[in-house]
Amino acid sequence: MNKIMLFGGVFDPVHTGHLSIYKAIKKKYKFKKFIIIPSKNPPLKTHLPFATTKDRMTMLKLMFSHYQDVEISNYEIKQKDKSVSYTVNTIRYFKKLYPNVLLYFVIGTDRYLDFKKWKDWQIILKFVNLVVIKRNNDKFKKDIPAEFLDINFIPTSSSALRQLPKIKYLTSSVAEYIATFGLYVINQVKPLMSLRRFQHTLRVAHLAVQIAKTISPILASKAYIAAMYHDVAKEMSSVQIKRLVKHWDKSKYPTTHTLHGLASAQYAKKYFNIRDEDILNAIANHVIKSEKPSVLDMVIYCADKLEPARTAADVKNRLDYVKLAKTNLELAFDKLYKEISDHYN
């Protein structure tokens, strides 16, 4: 039990593959503690983490909350230095913290293959024993001293889960957290849209937040998420839209174009784990209004029709409408909906 396992990574987001690594290590080694160390700015990554350090820490705690021998360390992310996070400095810190304990450092095959690119990698080996987690079919040159542990890898990755957050690879608590705070919403919607549609979506989200902020911060948070998802089905084929919306009132939604709001809501619910009914309704009702529009419904509708790229041909006196929406949302919505309806009728 005089062993401590150190496991570093970006965890953006943490997923059940990381959990399976912990379980495999626990099965083979008798350790005192398993310390997970989310990195702040890893030197060999091509981009900064998408989620904030706070969000990544929270997701780790949600994933490992039931495991008493797991500790989530904020050592790297609390460093004030904005430069990259070098593992050698982290190892020195834990060696000083636990001078009489045998330290192990857990990495994957990909990190083992580029290990000689790490800063002072020889020094790292003086302080820790490497444990390399490998897939059963991994074949590579083993030219650095390490212990190798075969496990059945989960067939996903953090990058894949940023785009498509499958619950079975995230756990329900992590998936819910991602959906509630819209952590990877840009990663999710951008691949589903043309550049023109994506830019429209960003403008709608910006204006929706501006309008909603005049009412409450909570509404602003929901408005951002609803706006970002409001057009995910807009450029889908009629066949795809009808697969998402199997039953609808054909007198109210006579064309697949008028259905894209309902389809977008279904897509957000099915693939992005959105469960908030206010958000789903606002997405669904941004084309054809409901009988009793909610405040969020009105925010998304107004933001969609009044975003800065709209011209006088789309809506007259756009800036006047924007000002009115920030002071009297219901009146702005009623007038705008009537003008848009009259225009298309």
CORKA-V662709 format. One record per helix or strand. SS is the DSSP state (helix for helix, strand for strand). FROM is the first residue (numbers start at 1). TO is the last residue. If there is no record, write none. Layout:
# CORKA-V662709
ss:SS from:FROM to:TO
ss:SS from:FROM to:TO
This chain:
# CORKA-V662709
ss:strand from:3 to:9
ss:helix from:16 to:28
ss:strand from:33 to:38
ss:strand from:42 to:42
ss:helix from:53 to:64
ss:strand from:70 to:73
ss:strand from:85 to:85
ss:helix from:87 to:97
ss:strand from:102 to:108
ss:helix from:109 to:113
ss:helix from:115 to:117
ss:helix from:121 to:127
ss:strand from:129 to:135
ss:strand from:147 to:151
ss:helix from:158 to:163
ss:helix from:167 to:169
ss:helix from:172 to:181
ss:helix from:185 to:190
ss:helix from:195 to:213
ss:helix from:217 to:229
ss:helix from:238 to:244
ss:helix from:256 to:272
ss:helix from:277 to:284
ss:helix from:295 to:306
ss:helix from:318 to:327
ss:helix from:329 to:344
